[in-house]
Amino acid sequence: MNTPSEFRELEAYHAAVVRTALDGIVVIDGDGLVVDFNPAAEAIFGYDRNAVIGDPIADLIIPPEHRAAHEHGLSTYLATGAGRVLGKRLELPAMLSTGELIPIELAITDVTLGGRRLFAAHIRDLRAARRAEAEIREQRNALHQKEKLAALGSLLAGVAHELNNPLSIITGQALMMREAMEERTVADWNGLVRRCERISTAADRCARIVRSFLDMARQREAERTPTRLETVVNEAVELLGYTMGAAGITVERRWAQDLPVLALDSSQIHQVVLNLLVNAQQALEQGGGVDRKITVGIAVDRAESAVSLTIDDNGPGVPEAIRSRIFDPFFTTKPQGAGTGIGLAVSKGLVEAHGGSLMLGDAPGGGARFIIRLPCEAVQPNEAESARPAAKADRPAPDRHLLVVDDDVAIAELLAEIAGRLGYAVTVTHGGNEARGRITARGGEFDAILCDIRMPAGDGPGLYDWLQESHPALAGRIGFVTGDTLGPLAGRFLARSGCPMIEKPFTPGDIEAFLDDLTTPR
């Protein structure tokens, strides 16, 4: 049994440990009243120890919405000895003296002494850890973005060719069709239809190229949607078509026609495939040889519920000495200035975020093989990705009124023509200032508005803000048709407003679906 002197020494020792602890220590009794409040707790919560001794802990640091649960848990433990939180590490919100909520890590221990029920809470302020996590996340996103921009830079040499080819088809076929119609020599209507199809195909190719670059360049959260992996691969191969051809590299694609639809972020997987193809191309260019070939294959493993994408090249392969390091960040075998060293690390991270894996293997007959395995889940294809919507034979009379706002006269006229065929009466304006006048003149009686974002005579954000004040109901039926989604003005505006948006270039089917969504009551 301790003597009074020994007890005082033990108490002093205990007090010294508590006072110098780095974590906050708060001791309460069975009534929930503060018995001790160490200096670290004072620093965290902003209270003076002497001012809080004897006060209910619930009123000090527990947020109001959690106080009832705290009191119930304490009374239950005192009555039954059963507690759900004692001895466990929990992450919870806590309240400062200013009323601000902060994240904390908490562990509560029963330290009953001499028959008096006491509970000690060890508290760690998680604000610094959360800030560090956010900084790491931002740095990781910055690395991803840097790698995407590096990939874009390696593709820019072929962009002009990739766009100029289909643009040449569009221009040439359109001029020839115009000449034939002006000379009234159109006897073969099937030939005219074929010219229209060639123009449409070439324009669609331009749109896919632009979309691919926009998807790579923009920063956004991952969004998995029903996606056909073979479509993603085809787009990446098409994007590299010119540079591959110029380097004397052939690309062979091997897969069945009945591949499943996967839940993927198509932009991220496109980035991975593009990066692996560029790596294979560079390996073949550095390795020399005349028969340069890349083989892309997709296979389904039904037993493992997985899909495998393989990218093989017949180059020199990856030396054994560096095989264990190629996925390490900033490791590169490329010359100074030719690579960031983060492409494979980023690609591996993106694939693993999809629940898959990225591995290195050996291609049959020599060369490198990269294998992407992705989980194969039952996903229904997106109906919007199916066939082009059928034309409606009988359009209703123009009982709905649409306002088109675009400073590009040709775009405005095209939108008006598409909407007119859908049964809309259309008013066309060429800037936000003119649009305000038309809206005021009609007392806001428009069913929907299609608006550009950047216009010299009154921009889209200004028109939207004016609508919120003057015609709030109409502000909920405005949609933006823009080609400037990467611009800082457009990005900030769309983020704050939450307005629906469709990117240029668009198809009549795109506009029809967009207008249906705008005019559907919510």
DOMI-360901 format. One line per field, with one value per residue (C-alpha): y, z, x; residue in one letter. Coordinates in pm, whole numbers. Each point is the difference from the previous one (the first is absolute). Example, Ala and Ser with C-alpha at 12.3 -4.5 7.8 and 13.67 -1.06 7.14 Angstrom:
// DOMI-360901
Y	c(-450, 344)
Z	c(780, -66)
X	c(1230, 137)
aa	c(a, s)
This chain:
// DOMI-360901
Y	c(0, 343, 248, 358, 111, -267, 84, 370, -94, -227, 274, 253, -245, -60, 375, 59, -267, 141, 360, -80, -235, 104, -116, 170, -184, 74, -185, -2, -163, -213, 309, 117, 287, 102, -116, 75, 190, -12, 276, -182, -5, 372, 65, -206, 127, 353, -39, 83, -303, 184, 138, -342, -220, -115, 93, -260, -126, -21, 378, 60, -218, -228, 136, 50, -274, -260, 93, -226, -301, 88, 21, -321, -187, 122, -93, -341, -79, 105, -217, -312, 24, -42, 270, 25, 263, -78, -114, 74, 262, 217, 292, 252, 371, 211, 360, 277, 285, 211, -245, -120, -374, -186, -367, -190, -351, -117, -291, -28, -209, -83, 119, -42, 54, -63, -60, 327, -56, 184, -10, 132, 109, 18, 244, 70, 302, -128, 337, -15, -359, 94, 293, -230, -252, 277, 122, -353, -41, 330, -98, -337, 172, 242, -295, -156, 329, 40, -346, 74, 322, -185, -251, 286, 155, -322, -9, 360, -75, -220, 204, 224, -304, -182, 296, 121, -333, -12, 377, -35, -262, 226, 302, -189, -199, 306, 206, -279, -44, 375, 10, -292, 167, 340, -162, -196, -320, -198, -299, -262, 70, -308, 159, 317, -202, -172, 341, 103, -321, 65, 353, -130, -272, 244, 255, -270, -92, 363, 11, -319, 139, 326, -186, -225, 299, 179, -309, -30, 367, 62, -80, -161, -267, -357, -97, -359, -53, -296, -12, -226, -60, -64, 348, 159, -197, 90, 371, -15, -187, 247, 292, -144, -113, 262, -15, -381, -4, 259, -220, -306, -174, -214, -56, -322, -29, -340, -56, -164, 186, -86, 166, 103, 356, 112, 265, 226, 359, 7, 309, -162, -334, 191, 175, -335, -162, 307, 6, -369, 42, 302, -196, -289, 239, 164, -340, -109, 328, -27, -369, 34, -278, 8, -224, 210, -124, 56, -250, 94, -281, -25, -328, -97, -239, -116, -221, 293, 259, 214, 161, 13, 264, -79, 236, -179, 142, -184, 233, -75, -62, 117, -98, -232, 246, 266, -208, 42, 380, 102, 79, 214, 374, 207, -304, 28, -146, 278, 274, 322, 206, -284, -141, 88, -339, -2, -140, -365, 87, 214, -266, -269, 218, 73, -369, -102, 268, -198, -314, -138, -52, 103, -242, -47, -319, -129, 18, -321, 1, 270, 353, 146, -84, 211, -168, 190, -211, 158, -145, -109, 105, -32, 348, 100, 209, 364, 43, 341, -172, -221, 88, 354, 95, -58, 303, 95, -2, 219, 305, 191, 355, 259, 33, 28, 303, -26, 284, -60, 225, -38, 260, -243, 56, -338, -189, 199, -74, -370, -23, 184, -237, -311, 133, 105, -356, -113, 218, 311, 359, 153, 350, 58, 258, 52, 110, 19, 365, -60, -310, 204, 233, -288, -169, 325, 64, -343, 20, -298, -224, -244, -373, -36, 187, -132, 233, 30, 93, 240, 283, 358, 163, -144, -341, -305, 27, 359, -103, -284, 230, 247, -279, -109, 349, 86, -336, -273, -265, 49, -20, -365, -62, 141, -235, 91, -111, 72, -100, 173, -246, 15, 378, 129, 220, -284, -252, 225, 106, -352, -119, 272, 4, -373, 85, -280, 20, -166, 28, 100, -172, -144, -201, 61, -300, 161, 320, -191, -188, 320, 191, -288, 11, 380, 4, -303, 116, -83)
Z	c(0, -98, 276, -24, -113, -270, -112, -35, -204, -224, -47, -86, -247, -160, -22, -164, -265, -76, -14, -247, -228, -367, -39, 167, 314, 144, 311, 94, 285, -14, -28, -308, 184, -75, 259, -192, -316, -94, -180, -337, 30, 85, -316, -216, 126, 114, 360, 325, 230, 311, -182, -109, 306, 118, -325, -209, -274, -238, 12, -71, -283, -119, -298, 87, -237, 178, 363, 41, -123, 241, 301, -96, -42, 335, 193, -170, 90, 362, 28, -187, -46, -376, -221, -374, -5, 294, -106, -369, -223, -152, -243, 93, -29, 311, 84, 90, 240, -307, -117, -292, -71, -52, -68, 293, 78, 334, 236, 330, 297, 331, 270, 307, 319, 359, -90, -191, -363, -225, -376, -185, -362, -199, -285, -310, -223, -360, -174, -93, -123, -212, -151, -77, -163, -209, -108, -95, -196, -179, -79, -134, -217, -119, -98, -189, -178, -82, -154, -205, -129, -82, -201, -174, -90, -159, -213, -120, -295, -148, 94, -306, -227, 197, -28, -346, -166, 98, -40, -356, -63, 143, -201, -326, 15, 100, -290, -251, 126, -27, -358, -100, 142, -153, -339, 54, -96, 297, -166, 232, 336, 146, -87, 180, 306, -10, -4, 305, 177, -77, 138, 313, 56, -40, 230, 260, -18, 65, 295, 151, -29, 168, 274, 68, 53, 217, 217, 48, 72, 253, 370, 156, 242, -125, -137, -99, -264, -224, -246, -280, 48, -372, -75, 236, -164, -351, 87, 144, -307, -236, 190, -51, -354, -174, 230, -6, -378, -34, 219, -215, 278, -69, 267, 1, 203, 118, 191, -32, -99, 311, 270, 318, 100, 297, 270, -78, 3, -374, 22, 253, -183, -326, 166, 112, -344, -172, 234, -57, -376, 2, 211, -247, -292, 162, 82, -363, -130, 232, -73, -377, -233, -302, 96, 285, 140, 298, 76, 220, 127, 221, 154, 252, 287, 97, 283, 167, -101, -151, -329, -112, -232, -133, -188, -165, -201, -183, 125, 221, 312, 354, 141, 299, 210, -3, -15, 372, -23, -308, 200, 251, -19, -188, -125, -375, -259, -248, -85, 203, -83, -185, 291, 342, 160, 143, -292, 107, 369, -80, -234, 265, 255, -235, -82, 367, 83, -230, 204, -265, -51, -244, -45, -220, -197, -308, -346, -205, -220, 204, 99, 289, 102, 234, 142, 138, 191, 87, 193, -222, 158, -147, -140, -235, -300, 4, -220, -105, -160, -219, -339, -108, 96, -275, -173, 112, -296, 147, 185, 220, -81, 147, 344, 185, -29, 12, 32, -166, 112, -192, -154, -278, -259, -168, 332, 101, -333, 26, 350, -116, -294, 218, 260, -270, -129, 354, 14, 173, -95, 20, 76, -86, 170, -18, 350, 358, -25, -298, 173, 304, -220, -169, 333, 148, -306, 34, 378, 41, -203, -135, 57, -16, -85, -183, 69, -75, 291, -150, -207, -43, 23, 338, 106, 119, 373, 4, -166, 250, 301, -143, -48, 362, 112, -268, -119, 249, -155, -337, 165, 63, -371, -150, -144, -137, -334, 5, -129, 284, 290, 70, 38, 360, -42, -130, 254, 301, -124, -74, 339, 198, -198, -58, -334, -260, -281, -336, -180, -359, -243, 41, -207, -50, 224, 273, -19, 1, 318, 159, -69, 126, 327, 27, -55, 212, 324, 311)
X	c(0, 134, 88, -136, 345, 16, -352, 89, 308, -209, -258, 273, 153, -338, -67, 338, -69, -345, 124, 280, -197, -3, -360, -291, -116, -342, -122, -369, -195, -312, -217, 187, 169, 357, 253, 321, 89, 369, 197, -18, -380, 6, 203, -237, -334, 84, -121, 183, 21, -114, -305, -133, 61, -343, -178, -189, 229, -296, -45, 369, 129, -282, -201, -370, -120, 218, -74, -303, 201, 283, -232, -180, 329, 135, -315, -20, 362, -47, -312, 114, 376, -49, 143, 49, 275, 231, 344, -62, 161, -268, 3, -266, -78, 65, -91, 245, -70, -82, -266, 213, -8, 328, 86, 154, 119, -135, 64, -191, 118, -168, 249, -223, 201, -108, -361, -36, -101, 244, 50, 306, -27, 321, -56, 208, -66, -26, -3, 368, -37, -302, 191, 293, -236, -155, 345, 104, -323, 60, 359, -115, -259, 268, 220, -290, -59, 369, 8, -312, 154, 321, -204, -180, 334, 119, -315, -6, 227, -270, -304, 6, 11, -270, -237, 98, -76, -369, -33, 126, -267, -270, 112, 49, -322, -204, 140, -61, -356, -58, 134, -219, -310, 82, 48, -321, 177, -120, -154, 139, -158, 168, 335, -107, -93, 339, 173, -204, 102, 369, -32, -175, 262, 288, -163, -59, 368, 96, -237, 147, 354, -102, -189, 298, 226, -255, -48, 376, 57, -276, 23, -303, -105, -15, -341, -69, -263, -95, 291, 116, 372, 50, -139, 252, 283, -114, -8, 353, 131, -170, 148, 349, -66, 209, 303, -5, -18, 276, 223, -71, -194, -306, -264, -200, -318, -126, -323, -338, -315, -203, 211, -184, -76, 214, -41, 296, 110, 62, 224, 232, 22, 53, 295, 146, -36, 140, 300, 77, -31, 233, 251, -14, 45, 304, 152, -36, 145, 301, 53, 19, -108, -229, -293, -135, -328, -230, -275, -294, -220, -307, -111, -268, 74, -349, 128, 179, -264, 273, 95, 363, 142, 348, 229, 295, 287, 276, 272, 299, -212, 68, 344, -11, 204, -274, -320, -65, 31, -197, -316, 192, -80, 260, 191, 59, 233, -75, 250, 4, -309, -173, -200, -139, 55, -352, -199, 3, -42, -305, -138, 39, -177, -292, -47, 18, -258, -233, 65, 236, 372, 273, 289, 304, 47, 179, -152, -1, 309, 175, -81, -200, -353, -210, -307, -299, -252, -333, -294, -285, -327, -346, -65, -276, 110, -92, -303, 130, 300, -216, -131, -73, -356, -249, -145, -348, -234, -275, 122, -243, -97, 239, -161, 332, 223, 379, 253, 338, 288, 329, 230, 100, -272, 50, -25, -308, -170, 87, -146, -312, -45, 43, -243, -247, -13, -73, -311, 138, -67, 347, 124, 367, 223, 374, 93, -119, -99, -227, -143, -100, -201, -183, -74, -132, -215, -163, -32, 228, -232, 259, -5, 379, 320, 307, 290, 372, 230, 254, -152, 122, -343, -101, 129, -192, 84, -124, -327, -45, 57, -251, -255, 37, -101, -258, -140, 106, -227, 169, 343, -83, -61, 319, 261, 342, 141, 371, 339, 184, -35, 374, 1, 20, -310, -213, 130, -63, -342, -125, 128, -177, -324, -50, -159, -26, 254, 62, 332, 59, 10, -348, -246, -374, -63, 212, -205, -329, 96, 133, -323, -213, 194, -29, -374, -91, -168, 197)
aa	c(m, n, t, p, s, e, f, r, e, l, e, a, y, h, a, a, v, v, r, t, a, l, d, g, i, v, v, i, d, g, d, g, l, v, v, d, f, n, p, a, a, e, a, i, f, g, y, d, r, n, a, v, i, g, d, p, i, a, d, l, i, i, p, p, e, h, r, a, a, h, e, h, g, l, s, t, y, l, a, t, g, a, g, r, v, l, g, k, r, l, e, l, p, a, m, l, s, t, g, e, l, i, p, i, e, l, a, i, t, d, v, t, l, g, g, r, r, l, f, a, a, h, i, r, d, l, r, a, a, r, r, a, e, a, e, i, r, e, q, r, n, a, l, h, q, k, e, k, l, a, a, l, g, s, l, l, a, g, v, a, h, e, l, n, n, p, l, s, i, i, t, g, q, a, l, m, m, r, e, a, m, e, e, r, t, v, a, d, w, n, g, l, v, r, r, c, e, r, i, s, t, a, a, d, r, c, a, r, i, v, r, s, f, l, d, m, a, r, q, r, e, a, e, r, t, p, t, r, l, e, t, v, v, n, e, a, v, e, l, l, g, y, t, m, g, a, a, g, i, t, v, e, r, r, w, a, q, d, l, p, v, l, a, l, d, s, s, q, i, h, q, v, v, l, n, l, l, v, n, a, q, q, a, l, e, q, g, g, g, v, d, r, k, i, t, v, g, i, a, v, d, r, a, e, s, a, v, s, l, t, i, d, d, n, g, p, g, v, p, e, a, i, r, s, r, i, f, d, p, f, f, t, t, k, p, q, g, a, g, t, g, i, g, l, a, v, s, k, g, l, v, e, a, h, g, g, s, l, m, l, g, d, a, p, g, g, g, a, r, f, i, i, r, l, p, c, e, a, v, q, p, n, e, a, e, s, a, r, p, a, a, k, a, d, r, p, a, p, d, r, h, l, l, v, v, d, d, d, v, a, i, a, e, l, l, a, e, i, a, g, r, l, g, y, a, v, t, v, t, h, g, g, n, e, a, r, g, r, i, t, a, r, g, g, e, f, d, a, i, l, c, d, i, r, m, p, a, g, d, g, p, g, l, y, d, w, l, q, e, s, h, p, a, l, a, g, r, i, g, f, v, t, g, d, t, l, g, p, l, a, g, r, f, l, a, r, s, g, c, p, m, i, e, k, p, f, t, p, g, d, i, e, a, f, l, d, d, l, t, t, p, r)
